[in-house]
Amino acid sequence: MSGQERTSPEKTASTVRLALWLTFFAFLLIVVVFRTSLSEIHFGNDGMSAKMVTTQEANKLSPGDRKAASDDLTQRINVLENQARTSAQNKPQDDPATPPVSNATYQQSAEPQQASIPNIAGTWSSPMGLVYQVTQYGNYVLISEMNQGVVEAAAAGPIAGWSFSLQAQTILNSTGVLALTVTPDQRHMNGQYRDNMTGQTVTIALNR
């Protein structure tokens, strides 16, 4: 009996230590999984770039609803572009109307890094294979995110430099803020998109 009494506390202490170690490892596992989930939310599925509208949510729309939502978004984009064009045409006489900036103008720019406002007009792409069409009237920019020929999101507004933020809206009627920085060679734009409702952010990387 005395031998069993001596070993019982030792077994109890060993069991407690084992339980503590298992609890510690379980905690570490939870932390790792949680941090991985946050990383996927922030950086997107490909780890490099994402998009302003969630593909899974957009795919839940029926073909008819998706087309109707895209047409509605296109109409809103046209309104924004018309406002930008009107604003450019109504400038004072000493400040001539600003024509739409073209990609040809960008190609002819000898020292783009010295300009106060970058020329980002033209077609851009992301590592995910999406197409981004950028229309620019002076300091007013309109960026349309297209997926297989369908406009799924758009961001628009004035810019005052090489880093800027634009108000965005998506095919799902959600809104957000697109923040981008243009590189000196005007061939890359990097930043993030933040959804106003969920607060989630994804990185955006565009190239041309």
TIRO-2110 file (N, C-alpha, C; in Angstrom, 1 decimal):
// TIRO-2110
0.8, -1.2, 0.0, N, 1, A
0.0, 0.0, 0.0, CA, 1, A
0.9, 1.2, 0.0, C, 1, A
2.0, 1.2, 0.8, N, 2, A
2.8, 2.4, 0.9, CA, 2, A
3.5, 2.7, -0.4, C, 2, A
3.8, 1.7, -1.2, N, 3, A
4.4, 1.9, -2.5, CA, 3, A
3.4, 2.5, -3.5, C, 3, A
2.2, 2.0, -3.5, N, 4, A
1.2, 2.6, -4.3, CA, 4, A
0.9, 4.1, -4.0, C, 4, A
0.9, 4.4, -2.6, N, 5, A
0.6, 5.7, -2.2, CA, 5, A
1.7, 6.7, -2.7, C, 5, A
3.0, 6.2, -2.8, N, 6, A
4.1, 7.0, -3.2, CA, 6, A
4.0, 7.3, -4.7, C, 6, A
3.6, 6.3, -5.5, N, 7, A
3.5, 6.5, -6.9, CA, 7, A
2.3, 7.2, -7.4, C, 7, A
1.2, 7.2, -6.6, N, 8, A
0.0, 7.9, -7.0, CA, 8, A
0.2, 9.4, -7.2, C, 8, A
0.9, 10.2, -6.3, N, 9, A
1.1, 11.6, -6.6, CA, 9, A
2.0, 11.8, -7.8, C, 9, A
2.9, 10.9, -8.1, N, 10, A
3.8, 11.1, -9.2, CA, 10, A
3.0, 10.9, -10.5, C, 10, A
2.1, 9.9, -10.5, N, 11, A
1.3, 9.8, -11.7, CA, 11, A
0.3, 11.0, -11.9, C, 11, A
-0.2, 11.5, -10.8, N, 12, A
-1.1, 12.6, -10.9, CA, 12, A
-0.3, 13.9, -11.4, C, 12, A
0.9, 14.1, -10.9, N, 13, A
1.7, 15.2, -11.4, CA, 13, A
2.0, 15.0, -12.9, C, 13, A
2.4, 13.8, -13.3, N, 14, A
2.7, 13.5, -14.7, CA, 14, A
1.4, 13.8, -15.6, C, 14, A
0.3, 13.4, -15.1, N, 15, A
-1.0, 13.6, -15.9, CA, 15, A
-1.3, 15.1, -16.0, C, 15, A
-1.0, 15.8, -14.9, N, 16, A
-1.3, 17.3, -15.0, CA, 16, A
-0.3, 17.9, -16.0, C, 16, A
1.0, 17.5, -15.9, N, 17, A
1.9, 18.1, -16.9, CA, 17, A
1.5, 17.8, -18.3, C, 17, A
1.1, 16.6, -18.5, N, 18, A
0.7, 16.2, -19.9, CA, 18, A
-0.5, 17.0, -20.3, C, 18, A
-1.5, 17.2, -19.4, N, 19, A
-2.7, 18.0, -19.8, CA, 19, A
-2.3, 19.4, -20.1, C, 19, A
-1.4, 20.0, -19.3, N, 20, A
-0.9, 21.4, -19.6, CA, 20, A
-0.2, 21.5, -20.9, C, 20, A
0.6, 20.5, -21.3, N, 21, A
1.3, 20.5, -22.6, CA, 21, A
0.3, 20.4, -23.7, C, 21, A
-0.7, 19.5, -23.6, N, 22, A
-1.7, 19.4, -24.6, CA, 22, A
-2.5, 20.7, -24.8, C, 22, A
-2.8, 21.3, -23.6, N, 23, A
-3.6, 22.6, -23.7, CA, 23, A
-2.8, 23.6, -24.4, C, 23, A
-1.5, 23.7, -24.1, N, 24, A
-0.6, 24.6, -24.8, CA, 24, A
-0.5, 24.4, -26.3, C, 24, A
-0.3, 23.1, -26.7, N, 25, A
-0.3, 22.9, -28.1, CA, 25, A
-1.6, 23.2, -28.8, C, 25, A
-2.7, 22.9, -28.1, N, 26, A
-4.0, 23.2, -28.7, CA, 26, A
-4.1, 24.7, -28.9, C, 26, A
-3.6, 25.5, -27.9, N, 27, A
-3.7, 27.0, -28.0, CA, 27, A
-2.9, 27.4, -29.2, C, 27, A
-1.7, 26.9, -29.4, N, 28, A
-0.8, 27.2, -30.5, CA, 28, A
-1.5, 26.9, -31.8, C, 28, A
-2.2, 25.8, -31.9, N, 29, A
-2.9, 25.4, -33.1, CA, 29, A
-4.0, 26.3, -33.5, C, 29, A
-4.7, 26.8, -32.4, N, 30, A
-5.8, 27.7, -32.7, CA, 30, A
-5.2, 29.1, -33.2, C, 30, A
-4.1, 29.5, -32.6, N, 31, A
-3.5, 30.8, -33.0, CA, 31, A
-3.0, 30.7, -34.5, C, 31, A
-2.4, 29.5, -34.8, N, 32, A
-1.9, 29.4, -36.2, CA, 32, A
-3.1, 29.4, -37.2, C, 32, A
-4.1, 28.6, -36.9, N, 33, A
-5.3, 28.6, -37.8, CA, 33, A
-5.9, 30.0, -37.9, C, 33, A
-6.1, 30.7, -36.8, N, 34, A
-6.7, 32.0, -36.8, CA, 34, A
-5.9, 33.0, -37.6, C, 34, A
-4.6, 32.9, -37.4, N, 35, A
-3.7, 33.9, -38.2, CA, 35, A
-3.8, 33.5, -39.7, C, 35, A
-3.9, 32.2, -40.0, N, 36, A
-3.9, 31.9, -41.4, CA, 36, A
-5.2, 32.4, -42.0, C, 36, A
-6.3, 32.3, -41.3, N, 37, A
-7.6, 32.8, -41.8, CA, 37, A
-7.5, 34.3, -42.1, C, 37, A
-6.9, 35.0, -41.1, N, 38, A
-6.8, 36.5, -41.3, CA, 38, A
-5.9, 36.8, -42.5, C, 38, A
-4.9, 36.0, -42.7, N, 39, A
-4.0, 36.2, -43.9, CA, 39, A
-4.8, 36.0, -45.2, C, 39, A
-5.6, 35.0, -45.2, N, 40, A
-6.3, 34.7, -46.4, CA, 40, A
-7.4, 35.8, -46.7, C, 40, A
-8.0, 36.4, -45.6, N, 41, A
-8.9, 37.4, -45.8, CA, 41, A
-8.2, 38.7, -46.3, C, 41, A
-7.1, 39.0, -45.8, N, 42, A
-6.4, 40.2, -46.1, CA, 42, A
-5.8, 40.2, -47.5, C, 42, A
-5.1, 39.1, -47.8, N, 43, A
-4.3, 39.1, -49.0, CA, 43, A
-5.0, 38.4, -50.2, C, 43, A
-6.2, 37.8, -50.0, N, 44, A
-6.9, 37.2, -51.2, CA, 44, A
-6.4, 35.8, -51.3, C, 44, A
-7.1, 35.1, -52.2, N, 45, A
-6.8, 33.6, -52.4, CA, 45, A
-5.5, 33.4, -53.0, C, 45, A
-5.0, 34.3, -53.8, N, 46, A
-3.7, 34.0, -54.5, CA, 46, A
-2.5, 34.5, -53.7, C, 46, A
-2.8, 35.2, -52.6, N, 47, A
-1.7, 35.7, -51.8, CA, 47, A
-1.1, 37.0, -52.3, C, 47, A
-1.4, 37.4, -53.5, N, 48, A
-0.8, 38.6, -54.1, CA, 48, A
-1.8, 39.7, -54.3, C, 48, A
-2.9, 39.4, -54.9, N, 49, A
-3.9, 40.4, -55.2, CA, 49, A
-5.3, 39.8, -55.1, C, 49, A
-6.2, 40.7, -55.0, N, 50, A
-7.6, 40.2, -55.0, CA, 50, A
-8.4, 41.2, -55.9, C, 50, A
-9.7, 41.3, -55.6, N, 51, A
-10.6, 42.1, -56.4, CA, 51, A
-11.6, 42.8, -55.5, C, 51, A
-12.2, 43.8, -56.0, N, 52, A
-13.1, 44.7, -55.2, CA, 52, A
-14.4, 43.9, -54.9, C, 52, A
-14.8, 43.0, -55.7, N, 53, A
-16.0, 42.2, -55.4, CA, 53, A
-15.7, 40.7, -55.3, C, 53, A
-16.3, 40.1, -54.3, N, 54, A
-16.0, 38.7, -54.0, CA, 54, A
-16.5, 37.8, -55.1, C, 54, A
-15.7, 37.0, -55.7, N, 55, A
-16.1, 36.1, -56.8, CA, 55, A
-17.2, 35.2, -56.4, C, 55, A
-17.0, 34.6, -55.2, N, 56, A
-18.0, 33.6, -54.8, CA, 56, A
-19.4, 34.2, -54.6, C, 56, A
-19.4, 35.5, -54.1, N, 57, A
-20.7, 36.1, -53.9, CA, 57, A
-21.3, 36.5, -55.3, C, 57, A
-20.5, 37.0, -56.2, N, 58, A
-21.0, 37.4, -57.5, CA, 58, A
-21.5, 36.2, -58.3, C, 58, A
-20.9, 35.0, -58.1, N, 59, A
-21.3, 33.8, -58.8, CA, 59, A
-22.6, 33.3, -58.3, C, 59, A
-23.0, 33.7, -57.1, N, 60, A
-24.3, 33.3, -56.6, CA, 60, A
-25.5, 33.9, -57.3, C, 60, A
-25.2, 35.0, -58.1, N, 61, A
-26.3, 35.6, -58.9, CA, 61, A
-26.6, 34.7, -60.1, C, 61, A
-27.8, 34.7, -60.4, N, 62, A
-28.2, 34.0, -61.6, CA, 62, A
-27.7, 34.8, -62.8, C, 62, A
-27.6, 34.1, -64.0, N, 63, A
-27.1, 34.9, -65.2, CA, 63, A
-27.9, 36.1, -65.4, C, 63, A
-29.3, 36.0, -65.3, N, 64, A
-30.1, 37.2, -65.5, CA, 64, A
-29.9, 38.3, -64.5, C, 64, A
-29.8, 37.9, -63.2, N, 65, A
-29.5, 38.9, -62.2, CA, 65, A
-28.2, 39.5, -62.3, C, 65, A
-27.2, 38.7, -62.7, N, 66, A
-25.8, 39.2, -62.9, CA, 66, A
-25.8, 40.2, -64.0, C, 66, A
-26.4, 40.0, -65.1, N, 67, A
-26.5, 40.9, -66.2, CA, 67, A
-27.2, 42.2, -65.8, C, 67, A
-28.3, 42.0, -65.1, N, 68, A
-29.1, 43.2, -64.7, CA, 68, A
-28.3, 44.1, -63.8, C, 68, A
-27.6, 43.4, -62.8, N, 69, A
-26.7, 44.2, -61.9, CA, 69, A
-25.6, 44.8, -62.6, C, 69, A
-25.0, 44.1, -63.5, N, 70, A
-23.9, 44.7, -64.3, CA, 70, A
-24.4, 45.9, -65.1, C, 70, A
-25.5, 45.8, -65.7, N, 71, A
-26.1, 46.9, -66.5, CA, 71, A
-26.3, 48.1, -65.7, C, 71, A
-26.9, 47.9, -64.5, N, 72, A
-27.1, 49.0, -63.5, CA, 72, A
-25.8, 49.6, -63.1, C, 72, A
-24.8, 48.8, -62.8, N, 73, A
-23.5, 49.4, -62.5, CA, 73, A
-22.9, 50.2, -63.6, C, 73, A
-23.1, 49.7, -64.8, N, 74, A
-22.6, 50.4, -66.0, CA, 74, A
-23.2, 51.7, -66.2, C, 74, A
-24.5, 51.8, -65.9, N, 75, A
-25.2, 53.1, -66.0, CA, 75, A
-24.7, 54.0, -65.0, C, 75, A
-24.4, 53.6, -63.8, N, 76, A
-23.9, 54.4, -62.8, CA, 76, A
-22.5, 54.9, -63.2, C, 76, A
-21.7, 54.0, -63.8, N, 77, A
-20.4, 54.4, -64.3, CA, 77, A
-20.5, 55.5, -65.4, C, 77, A
-21.5, 55.3, -66.3, N, 78, A
-21.7, 56.3, -67.3, CA, 78, A
-22.0, 57.7, -66.7, C, 78, A
-22.8, 57.7, -65.7, N, 79, A
-23.2, 59.0, -65.0, CA, 79, A
-21.9, 59.6, -64.5, C, 79, A
-21.1, 58.8, -63.8, N, 80, A
-19.8, 59.4, -63.2, CA, 80, A
-18.9, 59.9, -64.3, C, 80, A
-18.8, 59.2, -65.5, N, 81, A
-18.0, 59.7, -66.6, CA, 81, A
-18.5, 60.9, -67.2, C, 81, A
-19.9, 61.0, -67.3, N, 82, A
-20.5, 62.2, -67.9, CA, 82, A
-20.2, 63.4, -67.0, C, 82, A
-20.3, 63.2, -65.7, N, 83, A
-20.0, 64.3, -64.7, CA, 83, A
-18.6, 64.7, -64.9, C, 83, A
-17.7, 63.8, -65.0, N, 84, A
-16.3, 64.2, -65.2, CA, 84, A
-16.0, 64.9, -66.5, C, 84, A
-16.7, 64.5, -67.5, N, 85, A
-16.5, 65.2, -68.8, CA, 85, A
-17.1, 66.6, -68.8, C, 85, A
-18.2, 66.7, -68.1, N, 86, A
-18.9, 68.0, -68.0, CA, 86, A
-18.0, 69.0, -67.2, C, 86, A
-17.5, 68.4, -66.1, N, 87, A
-16.6, 69.2, -65.2, CA, 87, A
-15.4, 69.7, -66.0, C, 87, A
-14.8, 68.9, -66.8, N, 88, A
-13.6, 69.3, -67.6, CA, 88, A
-14.0, 70.3, -68.6, C, 88, A
-15.2, 70.2, -69.3, N, 89, A
-15.6, 71.1, -70.3, CA, 89, A
-16.0, 72.5, -69.8, C, 89, A
-16.4, 72.5, -68.5, N, 90, A
-16.9, 73.8, -67.9, CA, 90, A
-15.8, 74.5, -67.2, C, 90, A
-14.5, 74.2, -67.4, N, 91, A
-13.4, 74.9, -66.8, CA, 91, A
-13.3, 76.3, -67.3, C, 91, A
-12.8, 77.3, -66.5, N, 92, A
-12.6, 78.7, -67.0, CA, 92, A
-11.8, 78.8, -68.2, C, 92, A
-11.9, 79.9, -68.9, N, 93, A
-11.2, 80.1, -70.2, CA, 93, A
-9.7, 80.0, -70.0, C, 93, A
-9.2, 80.5, -68.8, N, 94, A
-7.8, 80.5, -68.6, CA, 94, A
-7.3, 79.1, -68.3, C, 94, A
-8.2, 78.2, -68.1, N, 95, A
-7.9, 76.8, -67.8, CA, 95, A
-8.7, 75.9, -68.8, C, 95, A
-8.1, 75.7, -70.0, N, 96, A
-8.8, 75.1, -71.1, CA, 96, A
-9.3, 73.7, -70.7, C, 96, A
-10.4, 73.3, -71.4, N, 97, A
-11.0, 72.0, -71.1, CA, 97, A
-10.0, 70.9, -71.2, C, 97, A
-10.1, 70.0, -70.3, N, 98, A
-9.2, 68.8, -70.3, CA, 98, A
-9.7, 67.7, -71.0, C, 98, A
-9.1, 67.3, -72.1, N, 99, A
-9.6, 66.1, -72.9, CA, 99, A
-9.3, 64.9, -72.2, C, 99, A
-9.9, 63.8, -72.5, N, 100, A
-9.6, 62.5, -71.8, CA, 100, A
-8.1, 62.2, -72.1, C, 100, A
-7.5, 61.8, -71.0, N, 101, A
-6.1, 61.4, -71.2, CA, 101, A
-6.0, 60.0, -71.8, C, 101, A
-5.1, 59.9, -72.8, N, 102, A
-5.0, 58.6, -73.5, CA, 102, A
-3.7, 57.9, -73.2, C, 102, A
-3.7, 56.6, -73.5, N, 103, A
-2.6, 55.8, -73.3, CA, 103, A
-1.4, 56.3, -74.2, C, 103, A
-1.8, 56.8, -75.4, N, 104, A
-0.7, 57.4, -76.3, CA, 104, A
0.0, 58.5, -75.6, C, 104, A
-0.7, 59.3, -74.8, N, 105, A
-0.1, 60.4, -74.1, CA, 105, A
0.9, 59.9, -73.1, C, 105, A
0.5, 58.8, -72.5, N, 106, A
1.4, 58.1, -71.5, CA, 106, A
2.7, 57.7, -72.2, C, 106, A
2.5, 57.1, -73.4, N, 107, A
3.7, 56.5, -74.1, CA, 107, A
4.6, 57.7, -74.5, C, 107, A
4.1, 58.9, -74.8, N, 108, A
4.9, 60.0, -75.2, CA, 108, A
5.5, 60.7, -74.1, C, 108, A
5.1, 60.5, -72.8, N, 109, A
5.6, 61.2, -71.7, CA, 109, A
7.1, 60.8, -71.5, C, 109, A
7.9, 61.8, -71.6, N, 110, A
9.4, 61.5, -71.4, CA, 110, A
9.8, 61.4, -70.0, C, 110, A
9.2, 62.2, -69.1, N, 111, A
9.6, 62.2, -67.7, CA, 111, A
8.4, 62.1, -66.8, C, 111, A
7.6, 61.0, -66.8, N, 112, A
6.4, 61.0, -66.1, CA, 112, A
6.5, 61.1, -64.6, C, 112, A
7.7, 60.8, -64.0, N, 113, A
7.9, 60.9, -62.6, CA, 113, A
7.9, 62.3, -62.1, C, 113, A
8.1, 63.3, -63.0, N, 114, A
8.1, 64.7, -62.6, CA, 114, A
6.8, 65.4, -62.7, C, 114, A
5.8, 64.7, -63.2, N, 115, A
4.4, 65.2, -63.3, CA, 115, A
3.8, 65.2, -61.9, C, 115, A
2.9, 66.2, -61.7, N, 116, A
2.2, 66.3, -60.4, CA, 116, A
1.1, 65.2, -60.3, C, 116, A
0.6, 64.8, -61.4, N, 117, A
-0.5, 63.8, -61.4, CA, 117, A
-0.1, 62.8, -62.5, C, 117, A
-0.1, 61.5, -62.1, N, 118, A
0.2, 60.4, -63.1, CA, 118, A
-0.8, 60.3, -64.2, C, 118, A
-0.4, 59.7, -65.3, N, 119, A
-1.3, 59.3, -66.4, CA, 119, A
-1.5, 57.8, -66.3, C, 119, A
-2.7, 57.5, -65.8, N, 120, A
-3.0, 56.0, -65.6, CA, 120, A
-4.0, 55.6, -66.6, C, 120, A
-4.4, 56.4, -67.6, N, 121, A
-5.4, 56.0, -68.6, CA, 121, A
-5.0, 54.8, -69.4, C, 121, A
-5.9, 53.9, -69.6, N, 122, A
-5.6, 52.7, -70.4, CA, 122, A
-6.1, 51.5, -69.8, C, 122, A
-5.6, 50.3, -70.3, N, 123, A
-6.0, 49.0, -69.8, CA, 123, A
-4.9, 48.4, -68.9, C, 123, A
-5.4, 48.0, -67.7, N, 124, A
-4.5, 47.4, -66.7, CA, 124, A
-5.0, 46.0, -66.5, C, 124, A
-4.1, 45.2, -65.9, N, 125, A
-4.5, 43.8, -65.6, CA, 125, A
-3.9, 43.4, -64.2, C, 125, A
-4.5, 42.4, -63.6, N, 126, A
-4.1, 41.9, -62.3, CA, 126, A
-3.5, 40.5, -62.4, C, 126, A
-2.7, 40.0, -61.4, N, 127, A
-2.2, 38.7, -61.5, CA, 127, A
-3.3, 37.6, -61.6, C, 127, A
-4.5, 38.0, -61.2, N, 128, A
-5.6, 37.1, -61.3, CA, 128, A
-6.2, 37.0, -62.7, C, 128, A
-5.7, 37.8, -63.6, N, 129, A
-6.2, 37.8, -65.0, CA, 129, A
-7.4, 38.7, -65.2, C, 129, A
-7.7, 39.6, -64.2, N, 130, A
-8.8, 40.5, -64.4, CA, 130, A
-8.3, 41.7, -65.3, C, 130, A
-9.3, 42.4, -65.9, N, 131, A
-9.0, 43.6, -66.7, CA, 131, A
-9.5, 44.8, -66.0, C, 131, A
-8.7, 45.8, -65.9, N, 132, A
-9.2, 47.1, -65.3, CA, 132, A
-9.1, 48.2, -66.4, C, 132, A
-10.2, 48.8, -66.7, N, 133, A
-10.2, 49.9, -67.7, CA, 133, A
-10.2, 51.2, -67.0, C, 133, A
-9.2, 52.1, -67.3, N, 134, A
-9.1, 53.3, -66.6, CA, 134, A
-9.3, 54.5, -67.6, C, 134, A
-10.3, 55.3, -67.2, N, 135, A
-10.5, 56.5, -68.0, CA, 135, A
-10.1, 57.7, -67.2, C, 135, A
-9.5, 58.7, -67.8, N, 136, A
-9.0, 59.8, -67.0, CA, 136, A
-9.2, 61.1, -67.7, C, 136, A
-9.8, 62.1, -67.0, N, 137, A
-10.0, 63.4, -67.5, CA, 137, A
-9.3, 64.4, -66.5, C, 137, A
-8.1, 64.8, -66.9, N, 138, A
-7.3, 65.6, -66.0, CA, 138, A
-7.0, 64.9, -64.7, C, 138, A
-7.5, 65.4, -63.6, N, 139, A
-7.3, 64.8, -62.3, CA, 139, A
-8.4, 63.9, -61.9, C, 139, A
-9.4, 63.7, -62.8, N, 140, A
-10.5, 62.8, -62.4, CA, 140, A
-10.3, 61.4, -63.1, C, 140, A
-10.4, 60.4, -62.2, N, 141, A
-10.1, 59.0, -62.7, CA, 141, A
-11.3, 58.1, -62.4, C, 141, A
-11.6, 57.3, -63.4, N, 142, A
-12.6, 56.2, -63.3, CA, 142, A
-12.0, 54.9, -63.6, C, 142, A
-12.1, 54.0, -62.7, N, 143, A
-11.5, 52.6, -62.8, CA, 143, A
-12.6, 51.6, -62.8, C, 143, A
-12.7, 50.8, -63.9, N, 144, A
-13.7, 49.8, -64.0, CA, 144, A
-13.1, 48.4, -63.9, C, 144, A
-13.5, 47.6, -63.0, N, 145, A
-13.0, 46.2, -62.8, CA, 145, A
-13.9, 45.3, -63.6, C, 145, A
-13.3, 44.5, -64.6, N, 146, A
-14.1, 43.7, -65.5, CA, 146, A
-13.7, 42.2, -65.3, C, 146, A
-14.7, 41.3, -65.3, N, 147, A
-14.4, 39.9, -65.2, CA, 147, A
-15.2, 39.2, -66.3, C, 147, A
-14.4, 38.7, -67.3, N, 148, A
-15.0, 38.0, -68.5, CA, 148, A
-16.0, 38.9, -69.2, C, 148, A
-15.5, 40.2, -69.4, N, 149, A
-16.3, 41.1, -70.1, CA, 149, A
-17.4, 41.8, -69.4, C, 149, A
-17.6, 41.4, -68.1, N, 150, A
-18.7, 42.0, -67.3, CA, 150, A
-18.1, 43.0, -66.3, C, 150, A
-18.7, 44.2, -66.2, N, 151, A
-18.2, 45.1, -65.2, CA, 151, A
-18.7, 44.7, -63.8, C, 151, A
-17.8, 44.4, -62.9, N, 152, A
-18.3, 44.0, -61.6, CA, 152, A
-18.0, 45.0, -60.5, C, 152, A
-17.2, 46.0, -60.7, N, 153, A
-16.9, 47.0, -59.7, CA, 153, A
-16.3, 48.3, -60.4, C, 153, A
-16.5, 49.4, -59.8, N, 154, A
-15.9, 50.6, -60.3, CA, 154, A
-15.5, 51.6, -59.2, C, 154, A
-14.5, 52.3, -59.4, N, 155, A
-14.1, 53.3, -58.4, CA, 155, A
-13.8, 54.6, -59.2, C, 155, A
-14.2, 55.8, -58.6, N, 156, A
-14.1, 57.0, -59.3, CA, 156, A
-13.8, 58.2, -58.3, C, 156, A
-13.2, 59.2, -58.9, N, 157, A
-13.0, 60.4, -58.1, CA, 157, A
-11.8, 61.2, -58.5, C, 157, A
-11.6, 62.4, -57.9, N, 158, A
-10.4, 63.2, -58.3, CA, 158, A
-9.2, 62.7, -57.6, C, 158, A
-8.0, 62.9, -58.2, N, 159, A
-6.8, 62.5, -57.6, CA, 159, A
-5.9, 63.7, -57.5, C, 159, A
-5.0, 63.8, -56.5, N, 160, A
-4.2, 65.0, -56.3, CA, 160, A
-2.7, 64.6, -56.3, C, 160, A
-2.4, 63.4, -56.6, N, 161, A
-1.0, 63.0, -56.6, CA, 161, A
-0.8, 61.5, -57.0, C, 161, A
0.3, 61.0, -56.7, N, 162, A
0.6, 59.6, -57.1, CA, 162, A
0.1, 58.6, -56.1, C, 162, A
-0.4, 59.0, -55.0, N, 163, A
-1.2, 58.1, -54.1, CA, 163, A
-2.5, 58.7, -53.9, C, 163, A
-3.6, 57.9, -54.0, N, 164, A
-4.9, 58.5, -53.9, CA, 164, A
-5.9, 57.4, -53.5, C, 164, A
-7.1, 57.9, -53.1, N, 165, A
-8.2, 57.0, -52.6, CA, 165, A
-9.4, 57.4, -53.4, C, 165, A
-10.1, 56.3, -53.9, N, 166, A
-11.4, 56.5, -54.7, CA, 166, A
-12.5, 55.8, -54.0, C, 166, A
-13.7, 56.4, -54.1, N, 167, A
-14.9, 55.7, -53.6, CA, 167, A
-15.3, 54.7, -54.7, C, 167, A
-15.6, 53.5, -54.2, N, 168, A
-15.9, 52.4, -55.1, CA, 168, A
-17.3, 51.8, -54.8, C, 168, A
-17.9, 51.1, -55.8, N, 169, A
-19.1, 50.4, -55.7, CA, 169, A
-19.1, 49.2, -56.6, C, 169, A
-19.8, 48.2, -56.2, N, 170, A
-19.7, 46.9, -56.8, CA, 170, A
-21.0, 46.4, -57.4, C, 170, A
-21.0, 45.3, -58.1, N, 171, A
-22.1, 44.7, -58.7, CA, 171, A
-23.1, 44.2, -57.7, C, 171, A
-22.6, 44.0, -56.5, N, 172, A
-23.5, 43.5, -55.4, CA, 172, A
-24.1, 44.7, -54.6, C, 172, A
-23.9, 45.9, -55.1, N, 173, A
-24.4, 47.1, -54.4, CA, 173, A
-23.7, 47.4, -53.1, C, 173, A
-22.5, 46.9, -52.9, N, 174, A
-21.7, 47.2, -51.8, CA, 174, A
-20.8, 48.3, -52.2, C, 174, A
-20.3, 49.0, -51.1, N, 175, A
-19.4, 50.2, -51.4, CA, 175, A
-18.1, 50.0, -50.6, C, 175, A
-17.1, 50.7, -51.0, N, 176, A
-15.8, 50.6, -50.4, CA, 176, A
-14.9, 51.7, -50.8, C, 176, A
-13.6, 51.6, -50.4, N, 177, A
-12.6, 52.6, -50.7, CA, 177, A
-11.4, 51.9, -51.4, C, 177, A
-11.0, 52.3, -52.6, N, 178, A
-9.9, 51.8, -53.3, CA, 178, A
-8.7, 52.8, -53.1, C, 178, A
-7.6, 52.4, -52.5, N, 179, A
-6.5, 53.2, -52.3, CA, 179, A
-5.3, 52.6, -53.0, C, 179, A
-4.7, 53.5, -53.9, N, 180, A
-3.6, 53.0, -54.8, CA, 180, A
-2.5, 54.0, -54.8, C, 180, A
-1.3, 53.4, -55.1, N, 181, A
-0.1, 54.2, -55.3, CA, 181, A
0.5, 53.9, -56.6, C, 181, A
0.8, 54.8, -57.5, N, 182, A
1.4, 54.6, -58.8, CA, 182, A
2.9, 54.7, -58.7, C, 182, A
3.5, 53.7, -59.4, N, 183, A
5.0, 53.7, -59.4, CA, 183, A
5.5, 54.8, -60.4, C, 183, A
6.8, 55.3, -60.2, N, 184, A
7.3, 56.3, -61.0, CA, 184, A
7.2, 56.1, -62.5, C, 184, A
7.3, 54.8, -62.9, N, 185, A
7.3, 54.5, -64.4, CA, 185, A
5.9, 54.4, -64.9, C, 185, A
4.9, 54.5, -64.0, N, 186, A
3.5, 54.5, -64.4, CA, 186, A
3.0, 53.2, -65.0, C, 186, A
3.7, 52.1, -64.6, N, 187, A
3.4, 50.8, -65.1, CA, 187, A
2.8, 49.9, -64.0, C, 187, A
2.8, 50.3, -62.8, N, 188, A
2.3, 49.5, -61.7, CA, 188, A
1.5, 50.4, -60.7, C, 188, A
0.4, 49.8, -60.2, N, 189, A
-0.4, 50.4, -59.1, CA, 189, A
-0.6, 49.4, -58.1, C, 189, A
-0.3, 49.8, -56.8, N, 190, A
-0.4, 48.8, -55.7, CA, 190, A
-1.2, 49.5, -54.6, C, 190, A
-1.9, 48.7, -53.9, N, 191, A
-2.7, 49.3, -52.7, CA, 191, A
-3.6, 48.3, -52.2, C, 191, A
-4.8, 48.8, -51.7, N, 192, A
-5.8, 47.9, -51.1, CA, 192, A
-7.2, 48.4, -51.3, C, 192, A
-8.1, 47.5, -51.2, N, 193, A
-9.5, 47.8, -51.3, CA, 193, A
-10.1, 47.4, -49.9, C, 193, A
-10.9, 48.4, -49.3, N, 194, A
-11.6, 48.1, -48.0, CA, 194, A
-13.1, 48.2, -48.2, C, 194, A
-13.7, 47.1, -47.8, N, 195, A
-15.2, 47.1, -47.9, CA, 195, A
-15.8, 47.9, -46.7, C, 195, A
-16.7, 48.8, -47.0, N, 196, A
-17.3, 49.7, -46.0, CA, 196, A
-18.1, 48.9, -45.0, C, 196, A
-18.8, 47.9, -45.4, N, 197, A
-19.7, 47.2, -44.5, CA, 197, A
-18.9, 46.2, -43.6, C, 197, A
-18.1, 45.4, -44.2, N, 198, A
-17.4, 44.3, -43.4, CA, 198, A
-16.1, 44.8, -42.8, C, 198, A
-15.5, 45.8, -43.4, N, 199, A
-14.2, 46.3, -42.9, CA, 199, A
-13.1, 45.5, -43.4, C, 199, A
-13.3, 44.4, -44.2, N, 200, A
-12.3, 43.6, -44.7, CA, 200, A
-11.5, 44.3, -45.8, C, 200, A
-10.2, 44.0, -45.8, N, 201, A
-9.3, 44.6, -46.9, CA, 201, A
-8.6, 43.5, -47.7, C, 201, A
-8.4, 43.8, -48.9, N, 202, A
-7.7, 42.9, -49.8, CA, 202, A
-6.6, 43.8, -50.6, C, 202, A
-5.5, 43.2, -50.8, N, 203, A
-4.5, 43.9, -51.6, CA, 203, A
-4.8, 43.9, -53.1, C, 203, A
-4.5, 45.0, -53.7, N, 204, A
-4.7, 45.2, -55.2, CA, 204, A
-3.4, 45.5, -55.8, C, 204, A
-3.1, 44.7, -56.9, N, 205, A
-1.8, 44.9, -57.6, CA, 205, A
-2.2, 45.0, -59.1, C, 205, A
-2.0, 46.1, -59.8, N, 206, A
-2.3, 46.2, -61.2, CA, 206, A
-1.0, 46.6, -62.0, C, 206, A
-1.0, 46.0, -63.2, N, 207, A
0.1, 46.2, -64.1, CA, 207, A
-0.3, 46.5, -65.5, C, 207, A
0.6, 47.2, -66.3, N, 208, A
0.4, 47.3, -67.7, CA, 208, A
1.7, 47.4, -68.5, C, 208, A
END
